[in-house]
Amino acid sequence: MTSEEFSYEIKIPKERVAVLIGKGGEAKKDIEESTDSYIDVDSKEGDVIIKGPDSLKIFTALNVVRAIGRGFNPDIALLLLKSDYSLELLNISDYVGKSTNKTIRFKGRIIGKEGKSRQVIEELSETYISVYGKTVGIIGMPENVSAARRAIESLLGGAPHSHVYKWLEKRRTQMKIEERSPF
């Protein structure tokens, strides 16, 4: 019987390679051990090859590496090892076009003054958000990721922050009521 090996190749920004590897190789080792995989990192180019015998675990490792590449701290990216967590990436230029000035302005709308807007969305949606380059990454439970995505899309569409926060607060209250409901 032959054992199959699965692999994925992904490119991450060069400045995120050190974060992926971690101090003394710790972050990379954690991912490898948690997913029964082998990760080969080309530090000069940012190319990452992930190999292993279990396709689902390798796909999970790919998502963890992708999350780190999109600006997440490895500890948060490792939450993707839990089966009830997901990663969603939004490309800002899909919403605002190719203009660099618009991209910068809308990144600012999502992040807010001193990171306040991002923090409020994270708290109200119970997710983790990373704004990096031209992308916004969201990690959390699928229904929460969906809410955070909708909030961010509203901001990218020009909605006032207060309306977005109010919607998130209503949604969160509704979710808490549903959790307590015996039906």
PEKA-V950115 format. One record per residue. N is the residue number from 1. PHI is phi in whole degrees, 0 to 359 (none if undefined). OMEGA is omega in whole degrees, -180 to 180 (NA if undefined). Layout:
<<N:PHI:OMEGA> <N:PHI:OMEGA>>
This chain:
<<1:none:-180> <2:262:178> <3:266:-179> <4:279:175> <5:238:180> <6:255:177> <7:210:175> <8:229:175> <9:236:-179> <10:218:177> <11:251:176> <12:240:178> <13:303:-178> <14:305:-178> <15:288:178> <16:261:-179> <17:300:-179> <18:298:179> <19:293:179> <20:299:-179> <21:288:179> <22:81:-179> <23:296:180> <24:65:179> <25:78:-173> <26:298:-177> <27:296:180> <28:300:-180> <29:298:179> <30:301:-180> <31:296:-179> <32:301:-178> <33:293:-178> <34:289:-176> <35:242:-178> <36:48:-177> <37:234:173> <38:239:-179> <39:241:178> <40:250:-176> <41:244:173> <42:267:-174> <43:297:-177> <44:285:-175> <45:258:-177> <46:86:178> <47:278:-180> <48:232:176> <49:246:-179> <50:243:-178> <51:230:176> <52:172:-175> <53:277:-175> <54:250:-174> <55:299:-179> <56:292:179> <57:293:179> <58:291:177> <59:296:177> <60:297:177> <61:301:178> <62:301:180> <63:295:178> <64:296:179> <65:296:179> <66:300:-179> <67:297:178> <68:297:178> <69:297:-180> <70:262:168> <71:104:-180> <72:281:172> <73:294:-179> <74:306:180> <75:298:178> <76:287:179> <77:301:-180> <78:292:174> <79:299:179> <80:294:175> <81:291:178> <82:285:-175> <83:294:-178> <84:264:176> <85:246:178> <86:222:179> <87:242:175> <88:231:178> <89:243:176> <90:249:177> <91:267:-175> <92:302:-178> <93:294:174> <94:294:-177> <95:258:-173> <96:242:-179> <97:88:-173> <98:272:-177> <99:299:180> <100:296:180> <101:297:179> <102:295:180> <103:301:180> <104:298:-179> <105:298:-178> <106:286:172> <107:299:178> <108:298:177> <109:296:-179> <110:288:-177> <111:286:-179> <112:79:-180> <113:294:-179> <114:56:176> <115:78:-174> <116:296:-177> <117:297:179> <118:302:-179> <119:297:-180> <120:296:179> <121:297:178> <122:301:-177> <123:294:-176> <124:288:-180> <125:260:-178> <126:55:179> <127:228:172> <128:245:-177> <129:233:176> <130:232:175> <131:254:-173> <132:217:-179> <133:61:180> <134:257:-178> <135:237:172> <136:239:178> <137:255:179> <138:229:176> <139:238:178> <140:170:175> <141:287:-172> <142:311:-178> <143:292:177> <144:285:177> <145:299:179> <146:299:179> <147:294:179> <148:297:178> <149:300:-179> <150:298:179> <151:297:-179> <152:294:178> <153:298:178> <154:296:178> <155:297:179> <156:293:178> <157:276:176> <158:99:-180> <159:295:177> <160:295:-179> <161:305:-177> <162:300:179> <163:294:-180> <164:296:-180> <165:297:-180> <166:299:179> <167:299:180> <168:297:179> <169:297:178> <170:299:-179> <171:299:-179> <172:295:178> <173:300:179> <174:299:180> <175:297:179> <176:296:178> <177:297:-180> <178:297:179> <179:297:-178> <180:278:-177> <181:291:-180> <182:284:-177> <183:257:NA>>
